[in-house]
Amino acid sequence: MKMFVFEGTPEEIGEVAKSMLSTPVGDAISVGRSLEARPAETRAADSEGTEKFVSPEFARRALTRLPISEQLNTVLRVLNDAHPDWVPLSELYEATGYTYRQFGGMMGSFSRRLVYTEGYDEAAHFFEWRRNEETKEWECRLPDSVREVLSSDTGV
C-alpha cells in the first residue's frame, strides 16, 4: 500500500487527484519527488553563477497561507536548529518518522504549495541542497531568507 501526503486548497488537491488518475503509476509516484531536490548542476543560477533563494516575503506567504503539517514543521525546525550545518536526508526521515517515499510525498506536496503561492519564481529555491561526496548522501539546510521568517513571530 502506498501513502501520499498532499497539502493545499481543495482546488489544488482536486487538480492533483485528476492528474494522478490520468497518469501511469510510475509518473504519479514522481509527484512525491521534491522540485527542490535537483542536483546542483541542474539548478538555475543568477548571472554571477550563485544560486537564487526565495525572498523572506515569499517564504512567509508560502508558510502561512495554509497550515503546515507536523512533519514539515519538524523538518523546518531541525534544519533551522542545525544551521549553519548541513543535515543529511536520513536524519530528516528519522525526525519525521517517514520512509523515503513518504518523505518524498511530503516534499512533493510542499513543492506544490510553493508553485501555487503568489509570487512563485521557479528559479528561486526554498532549500539549499548538496551531495556529500564522502557519505554519498544528499544534505540540505535553510537559506537565510527562510531562517529569517522562521525566527520571526509567524507561528511557524
C-alpha positions as CSV (number, residue, x, y, z in Angstrom):
1,M,0.0,0.0,0.0
2,K,1.4,3.4,-0.9
3,M,0.7,6.6,1.0
4,F,0.6,10.0,-0.5
5,V,0.5,13.2,1.6
6,F,-0.8,16.4,-0.1
7,E,-1.2,19.9,1.2
8,G,-3.2,22.6,-0.5
9,T,-6.6,24.1,-1.0
10,P,-9.5,21.8,-2.1
11,E,-9.0,23.1,-5.7
12,E,-5.3,22.2,-5.6
13,I,-6.0,18.7,-4.2
14,G,-8.6,18.2,-6.9
15,E,-6.1,19.0,-9.6
16,V,-3.6,16.5,-8.1
17,A,-6.2,13.8,-7.9
18,K,-7.2,14.4,-11.5
19,S,-3.6,14.3,-12.7
20,M,-2.9,11.1,-10.8
21,L,-5.9,9.3,-12.3
22,S,-4.8,10.1,-15.8
23,T,-1.1,9.3,-15.4
24,P,0.7,5.9,-15.2
25,V,1.6,4.8,-11.7
26,G,5.3,5.4,-12.1
27,D,4.6,9.0,-13.1
28,A,2.3,9.6,-10.2
29,I,5.0,8.4,-7.8
30,S,7.3,11.0,-9.2
31,V,4.9,13.7,-7.8
32,G,6.4,12.9,-4.5
33,R,9.9,14.0,-5.5
34,S,10.7,17.4,-4.4
35,L,11.2,20.0,-7.1
36,E,14.0,21.4,-4.9
37,A,15.9,18.1,-4.7
38,R,17.6,18.5,-8.1
39,P,21.3,18.1,-8.5
40,A,23.2,21.4,-8.1
41,E,24.3,21.3,-11.7
42,T,20.7,21.4,-12.9
43,R,19.6,24.3,-10.7
44,A,19.2,27.8,-12.1
45,A,21.8,30.4,-11.1
46,D,21.8,34.1,-11.4
47,S,24.2,35.9,-13.8
48,E,27.0,35.7,-11.3
49,G,26.7,31.9,-11.0
50,T,25.3,31.9,-7.5
51,E,22.0,30.2,-6.5
52,K,18.9,32.3,-6.1
53,F,16.8,31.7,-3.0
54,V,13.2,32.7,-2.1
55,S,12.6,36.1,-0.6
56,P,11.5,36.4,3.1
57,E,8.2,37.8,1.9
58,F,7.6,34.7,-0.4
59,A,8.7,32.3,2.3
60,R,6.3,33.9,4.8
61,R,3.4,33.7,2.3
62,A,4.2,30.0,1.5
63,L,4.4,29.0,5.1
64,T,1.3,30.8,6.4
65,R,-1.3,30.5,3.6
66,L,-2.3,27.1,4.8
67,P,-1.5,25.1,8.0
68,I,1.9,23.3,8.0
69,S,1.8,19.6,8.8
70,E,3.5,18.4,11.9
71,Q,6.1,16.5,9.9
72,L,7.0,19.5,7.7
73,N,7.2,21.7,10.8
74,T,9.6,19.1,12.2
75,V,11.8,19.3,9.1
76,L,11.9,23.1,9.2
77,R,12.7,23.1,12.9
78,V,15.5,20.5,12.6
79,L,17.0,22.5,9.7
80,N,16.7,25.8,11.4
81,D,18.2,24.4,14.7
82,A,21.2,22.8,12.8
83,H,22.1,26.0,10.9
84,P,24.8,26.5,9.6
85,D,25.4,22.8,9.4
86,W,24.0,20.6,6.6
87,V,21.5,17.9,7.6
88,P,21.5,14.5,5.8
89,L,18.2,13.4,4.5
90,S,18.3,10.3,6.6
91,E,18.2,12.4,9.7
92,L,15.1,14.2,8.4
93,Y,13.4,10.8,7.6
94,E,14.1,9.7,11.1
95,A,12.9,13.0,12.7
96,T,9.6,12.8,10.8
97,G,9.2,9.0,11.2
98,Y,8.6,8.9,7.4
99,T,10.0,6.4,5.0
100,Y,11.9,7.6,1.9
101,R,8.7,7.5,-0.2
102,Q,6.5,9.2,2.4
103,F,9.1,11.9,2.9
104,G,9.2,12.4,-0.9
105,G,5.4,12.7,-0.9
106,M,5.5,15.4,1.8
107,M,8.2,17.3,-0.1
108,G,6.2,17.0,-3.3
109,S,3.2,18.4,-1.6
110,F,5.3,21.3,-0.3
111,S,6.6,21.9,-3.8
112,R,3.0,22.3,-5.0
113,R,2.4,24.7,-2.1
114,L,5.3,26.8,-3.4
115,V,4.2,26.7,-7.0
116,Y,0.6,27.9,-6.1
117,T,1.8,30.6,-3.8
118,E,1.6,34.2,-5.1
119,G,5.0,35.4,-6.3
120,Y,6.4,31.9,-7.1
121,D,9.7,32.1,-9.0
122,E,10.8,28.7,-10.4
123,A,14.5,29.9,-10.3
124,A,14.4,30.7,-6.5
125,H,15.0,27.8,-4.1
126,F,13.4,27.3,-0.7
127,F,16.2,24.9,0.4
128,E,20.0,24.6,-0.1
129,W,21.0,21.2,-1.4
130,R,24.3,19.4,-1.9
131,R,25.5,15.9,-2.3
132,N,28.0,14.8,0.3
133,E,30.7,13.0,-1.7
134,E,32.1,11.2,1.4
135,T,28.8,9.7,2.5
136,K,27.1,9.8,-0.9
137,E,24.0,11.2,0.7
138,W,22.0,14.3,-0.1
139,E,22.1,17.0,2.6
140,C,20.2,20.2,3.0
141,R,19.8,23.4,5.0
142,L,17.8,26.6,5.0
143,P,18.9,29.8,3.3
144,D,19.0,32.9,5.4
145,S,15.8,34.3,3.8
146,V,13.8,31.3,5.1
147,R,15.5,31.3,8.5
148,E,14.6,35.0,8.9
149,V,10.9,34.1,8.6
150,L,11.2,31.1,11.0
151,S,12.9,33.3,13.6
152,S,10.1,35.9,13.4
153,D,6.7,35.6,15.0
154,T,4.9,33.9,12.1
155,G,3.9,31.0,14.3
156,V,5.7,28.5,12.1
